[in-house]
């Protein structure tokens, strides 16, 4: 990382904004009524591939833009995981997390403004909530916790391998593409039970927007589940980065 700490905070803000704008924007296009991505609420018309592409590009493009400045965390779980392992200073964890959450909130506010007419046309409360935050479709917080924990462990293990692997350490942009593809593959393969979130800022920030703003047809924000996509990714990130360190070093 080469930027000043102020520049790094700005990069985390704008990077997370772009991640949410492209990722949750793809969900919104797939879920809401009368959008170009979906004529009816739900996952019709190849919506899940649309969502996977949105999140993959939503991670890859900020990585290319800001990776050399801030390290492109865009995710409190990654920031905390790196601090636990000793490769990121604890003194800057809180500012990173604050700017990540603010970026996620700003990105979701843009989505809400752009898709406002479609929110008004969509009467399915769960479809509306799904454009903001994740949930466990088996109605099991345990299943949600395990899914988010394992998924984030795989994510950070894979990202560490891509960025530190011998094939990519001389060409970081190839690693950035690999991380984008990893995110897309995980949404396709592991996204069935919960969404997935894999990122506390991506989930909790937009959920706050859902709760505090007058979103049409929004129903309940389901706060009883909200702790899962916050705590489970952090636990998973610490596990994933420790496993990588044990077997391959840092």
N, C-alpha and C positions, 0 to 999 in steps of 0.2 A: 504494500500500500504506500502511495506516494503523496497523497493529499494532506493538507492541514486537517486537524480534527474538525474544524468547522466545515471544511469541504466534505469530509467523510460523513458528517451528520446529514448534510444536504443531499449527498448521494444516496444515503439510506432512505431518506424521506422520498425523493423522487423515484428511486428504484422500486420501493414498496408501493408507491402510488401506481406506477406502471404495471407492476405485478397484479395488483387488485383490479385495475382498470381493464386489463386484457383478460385475466383469468375469470374474475367474477362477471365481467362484461360478457364473456362467452356463455357463462351459465345463464345470465339474464336473457341473452338472445335465444338460448335453447328452451328456457322455461316459460317465458311470458307469452301471452296471447297476442297473435297478429304481428309478431316480429318477422323479419326475413328468415330467421333461423328456425322458426317453429310457428305453425298456424294455430296450435292448441297447447295449453300448458302440459308439460311433461318432458319426455326424452325422445320424442318422435324425430323423424327426419335426420337421423344420424347425429343427434344432439350430443351424445357422449364423446364422440370423436371431435366434435367442435369444441367441447369443453377442454378435452385433453390438449388440443392444439393451442387453445388460448393460454392455458397455464404454462405449457412448455415454452411458448414464445414469450410469455410474461416474465419468465425467469431468464431465458437466454439473452434477450435484447438488453435488459438492464445490466446483465453481466458484462456484455460487450461495451456498454456505455460507461459503467461505473466501477467495474471490477478492479481496475488498477488504482482507483481512488480510495474506496472503502472496504474492498474485499468482497463486496456484493453479498452481504449476509441476507438482508431483506426478511429476516426471520429471527425472532427472539430466541428460539430453540438453538439455532446455529451459534448465535452470539454467546449464549450461556454455555453451550457445550464446549466452545473453543476456550472460554475463560476457565472452565473447570479443568481442562487439560493443560492449561498454562500457555496457550499460544495467542491469547487476546487479553489485554489488561483489564482487570476488574474495574478500575477507575472509570472506564469508558463504557461499561456495560449498560448502566442506566440511561445515559444519553442516547446510545444506539437504540435501546428499546423504545424510548419515548418517541424518537423520530420515526421509527418503523411503524408504531401504532398511529401516529399522526398521518403518515403517508397512506396507510391503509384506510383510515377514516376519510381522507381527502379523495382517494380514488373511488370509494364507494359513494360519496356525495356526488361525484361527477356522473357515475352510473345512474343514480337515482334521478338526477336532472335530465339526462339524455333519454331515459326510458320511462319518464313519468306517465305519458299517455298509455303505455302498455301496462304499467302497474294498475292504472285505473280500470283497464279492461279485464284484468286477470282476477277472478274471484276466488281462486284456490289459495287459501292462506299458506299451505305448506309449500306450494310452488313459489310464492312470494318470499317466504323465509329462506328457501333454498338459494335464492340469488344473493343473500347476505351471509348466511352462516350454514355450517354443516349440522347434521343430526345423525343419530343411529337408527337405521331403518328397521332393526330388529327390536327396537325399544328396550335395549340393554346397554346401560352405561358401561358395564364390564366389557361387552363386545366392542363398544366404541373405544374404550381405553386401550384395549389390546391392539385393535386395528391401527389407531393413531400412533401408539408407541412403536410397534413393529415397523410400520411404514416410515416413520421418521428415522428410525435406526438404519433402515436400508438406505434411505435418502442420504443421510450424512456419511455413511460408510462409502456409498458410491461416489459422492461428491469429493470426499477426501482422496479416493483412488484416482478419480479423473484429474484433479488439480495437482496431485503429487505423484502420479504415475510416471514411469520413465518415458512413455511414448508422447506425453503431452506437455511436460514441463518446459519445453522450448517453444511451444505454440499454444498459448493460453486460450486463444479464440476457438481452437478445436475442442479444448476441454469445456468451454462455455456451451458450445453446440451439444456436446455430450450430456451436460447437466440438463439442458433444455429437453433433450430426448428422454433422459431418465425421468424427469418430472412427468412428461406426457405418458410414458409407459406406466408409471405408477398410478396415475389417474385412471388409465384404462384397466389396469390389472387389479389394483387394490382399492379402487374408488367405490366399489359396490356397496360395502357396509355403511360407510359414513360420508363419503363425498370425494376425497378425503380433505382434511385441513392441512396437516403436516406443518402448521405454522400458526402460532398463537395470534400474531398480529393480523394475519389474513382472515381469521375467524372472529376474534373478539372485537376488533375495530369496526368492521361492518355490522356486527350484531348490535353494537352501541348505536349506530346510525338507525338500524331497524327499530330499536326501542325508543329512541329520543325524538325521531322525526315523524311527522304525520304521513307515514307511508300508506297509500291507499290499500285497503284489503289486507292489512298486514297480520292480523290475528296475534297470537302469543309469540313472544320472543324466545320461549322455552329456555329460560335461564337455568332451570334445573340441570340441563345438560352442558351448559356453557363452560364449566370447569374442565371437562374432558379434553377438548381440543386446545386447551391452554397447558394443562399439566402433562398430559400424555406425550405430546411432541418434545417437551423439554426432557423428560425421562428418556425417551427414545434417542434423542440427540446425544445425550451423555453416554448411553450404552453404545451407540454406533461408533462414536469417535474413540471410545476406550478400546473397543474391539479392534478397530483399525490400528491404533497405537500398539496394542499388545503384539499383533502379528506382523506389522510392517514398519513400525516406528513412525516418527514424524520429522 
